[in-house]
């Protein structure tokens, strides 16, 4: 397997976790759909969890690149399994940067 594909899969996972779990875009989309349909709430299960979004984005990426094999699919499944860990790491990095910004603001 090409190392570029592995790096791309990891980046896809990070992007999916950021969009689905951290940004809140999914809940805004569901709320907008619910308002337009005059419903209390709408649930779009396909895009609600970063596990599913990561899985399908990575599989589609591998299909378009002609790199889908048992090995690459196993890597996709591992990356899907690690979405909750990635989310916690991203929150920790965010909190670290907030701490640094506040520290710098206090100094100046």
NORWO-V146318 format. One record per backbone hydrogen bond with DSSP energy under -1.0 kcal/mol. NH is the residue of the N-H (numbers start at 0). CO is the residue of the C=O. Records with the same first field share a line. If there is no record, write none. Layout:
BEGIN
NH=CO / CO
END
This chain:
BEGIN
5=1
6=2
7=3
8=4
9=5
10=6
11=7
12=8
13=9
14=10
15=11
16=12
17=13
18=14
19=15
20=16
21=16
22=17
27=23
28=24
29=25
30=26
31=27
32=28
33=29
34=30
35=31
36=32
38=33
46=43
52=48
53=49
54=50
55=51
56=52
57=53
58=54
59=55
60=56
61=57
62=58
63=59
64=60
66=61
72=68
73=69
74=70
75=71
76=72
77=73
78=74
79=75
80=76
81=77
82=79
85=81
86=82
87=83
88=84
89=85
90=86
91=87
92=88
93=89
94=90
95=91
96=92
97=93
98=94
99=95
100=96
101=97
102=98
103=99
104=100
105=101
106=102
107=103
END
